[in-house]
Amino acid sequence: MYSWIWRRLPFGLPGRLIGSLLLVTALSALLWFVVFPWAEPLLPFDDVQVTQEGGVPGEPGVGGDDSAVVPDVTPDPRESDLDEHDIPYSTESNNPHPEGTR
């Protein structure tokens, strides 16, 4: 198929190279602006379901299956001063504090 297109392009080698680039550009634009936007609603990439229980099968409380064994987890003593929802770093900036730089 590509050799058929290559043979049909006019004006020798320079015309064939420019024609090939124009065909590739036109095909890319057609896909980018027409085909992909048309197909996007048909694809399942945005079908996200978030559940309250965590959604992992086999965990207690999910789907009525309480047969899974929950390991005994002892809290880390270094994390005891943090609240359950506290994050130990700043979410406001990407600059770390200069600790011990001297």
C-alpha positions as CSV (number, residue, x, y, z in Angstrom):
1,M,0.0,0.0,0.0
2,Y,2.8,2.5,0.9
3,S,4.7,1.7,-2.3
4,W,1.5,2.3,-4.3
5,I,1.1,5.7,-2.6
6,W,4.8,6.5,-3.1
7,R,4.6,5.7,-6.8
8,R,1.5,7.9,-7.3
9,L,3.0,11.0,-5.7
10,P,4.2,13.5,-8.4
11,F,7.3,15.7,-8.9
12,G,10.1,13.2,-8.3
13,L,11.9,12.7,-5.0
14,P,11.4,16.2,-3.6
15,G,7.7,16.1,-4.4
16,R,7.3,12.7,-3.0
17,L,9.0,13.7,0.3
18,I,6.8,16.9,0.6
19,G,3.7,14.9,-0.4
20,S,4.5,12.2,2.2
21,L,4.9,14.8,4.9
22,L,1.6,16.5,3.9
23,L,-0.2,13.1,3.9
24,V,1.1,12.2,7.3
25,T,0.2,15.7,8.7
26,A,-3.3,15.5,7.2
27,L,-3.9,12.0,8.6
28,S,-2.6,13.0,12.0
29,A,-4.9,16.1,12.0
30,L,-7.8,14.0,11.0
31,L,-7.2,11.5,13.8
32,W,-6.4,14.2,16.4
33,F,-9.4,16.5,15.7
34,V,-12.1,14.2,14.4
35,V,-11.6,10.5,15.2
36,F,-10.2,10.7,18.7
37,P,-12.8,13.2,20.0
38,W,-15.5,11.1,18.5
39,A,-14.2,7.9,20.1
40,E,-13.4,9.3,23.5
41,P,-16.9,9.0,25.0
42,L,-17.0,5.3,23.9
43,L,-13.8,4.4,25.8
44,P,-13.9,3.3,29.4
45,F,-11.0,5.4,30.7
46,D,-13.3,7.7,32.7
47,D,-15.4,5.0,34.3
48,V,-14.0,5.3,37.8
49,Q,-16.0,4.0,40.7
50,V,-14.8,4.9,44.2
51,T,-16.3,2.9,47.1
52,Q,-16.4,3.9,50.8
53,E,-15.1,0.5,51.9
54,G,-11.9,0.5,49.9
55,G,-13.1,-1.8,47.2
56,V,-10.6,-4.6,47.7
57,P,-12.3,-8.0,47.5
58,G,-11.5,-10.2,50.5
59,E,-11.2,-7.4,53.0
60,P,-13.5,-7.4,56.0
61,G,-16.6,-5.3,55.4
62,V,-16.5,-5.5,51.6
63,G,-19.2,-7.6,50.0
64,G,-20.1,-9.3,53.3
65,D,-16.9,-11.4,53.2
66,D,-15.5,-11.2,56.8
67,S,-13.4,-14.3,56.4
68,A,-10.1,-12.5,55.6
69,V,-7.6,-12.3,58.4
70,V,-6.6,-8.8,59.4
71,P,-2.9,-8.6,60.6
72,D,-2.1,-7.0,64.0
73,V,-0.5,-3.7,63.2
74,T,1.2,-1.8,66.0
75,P,1.5,1.9,65.3
76,D,4.9,3.4,64.7
77,P,5.9,5.5,67.8
78,R,7.4,8.2,65.5
79,E,4.0,8.8,64.0
80,S,2.1,8.9,67.4
81,D,2.2,12.7,67.6
82,L,0.6,13.1,64.2
83,D,-3.2,13.3,63.8
84,E,-4.8,10.6,61.6
85,H,-5.2,13.1,58.8
86,D,-2.0,15.2,59.2
87,I,0.6,15.0,56.5
88,P,4.2,15.4,57.7
89,Y,5.2,17.7,54.9
90,S,4.0,20.9,53.3
91,T,1.5,20.6,50.5
92,E,1.7,24.4,49.8
93,S,5.2,24.5,48.3
94,N,7.7,22.2,46.7
95,N,10.6,23.6,48.6
96,P,12.0,21.5,51.4
97,H,13.0,23.2,54.7
98,P,16.8,23.7,54.9
99,E,17.5,21.3,57.8
100,G,21.1,20.9,58.7
101,T,22.6,22.7,55.7
102,R,25.5,24.2,57.7
